[in-house]
Amino acid sequence: MPKDALTPQPPRSLTRHPELLEAAVYEREIGAPIARVWENVFDWEHLPWLHDQAFESIELLEAGEWGWHGDVGFPGGASSEIELSVDHEASCYVARTRSGLGAPGEIWTYLKSSSEDTTSIRVEFWVPPLPEGTADEVLGKIGEAYLKLYAGLWDQDEEMMQQRIVASDRRVETGAADSGEIVSLGAVEALREKLPLVVDFAGHPFRLVDIEGELLAHATECPHWLGPLESCEVKRGEIICPWHGYRFDVATGGSTDERRLRLRRAPRVEVDPATGNVRLVSST
């Protein structure tokens, strides 16, 4: 479902379920400004891609300024209906499991700006009541599992946010490409041995690949959220962004998933038939 087709819904109540038990609390400082963290909160698309160890799929049902609501699939076949609701004034949000695995659990996250470039987070894990006599032991194990899982999830989120910051800054600093620029890359056979290879052209990074004997260059930043494409495997002439699963044709740079996006225009790869030397030239 396209984001622009979603209709904002009224805010949900952020009252905690009275019967839930607190299993654990996770706290850390994230090396990204709070604005970036909030972007990440609303970014439901990245769950099965960046966090494929924990999520297998997501089907969005509704979304708006209040948060988002969807059906989430997990490795192994289990699923849950999850609703993430936001209280901007309190700088917190809660992910409620409405049905399925973990229902009626709640995960409360509180955000606080520590500095211009860092954000403190506190995550509370609340789970359904447990059978008497085993509650303490089971609760401890559940808490440990949550702490391990969320340490990994936030590691990945932090890295993504930091990479986006670097990519955004690079875009601001880089001027327009020189249409007359030429970059020499040496003999074709020696170059093939180094492929895939990331090179700089007109201030932007591009990756050279060999597709069925043809040398091609493609941009290394996804136009959606500047996801890194320099390490993507090329399959049937296509690359898939590891952050959100957006797909692109390497030869044309166009979307192959009907999203109508396009990679930055790549330079043309030319091989001199007389000398066998390779060069990049502007395709504009």
Summary of the structure (lengths in Angstrom):
residues: 284
radius of gyration: 23.0
end to end distance: 34.2
largest distance: 82.4
contacts: 811
relative contact order: 0.13
helix: 22%
strand: 37%
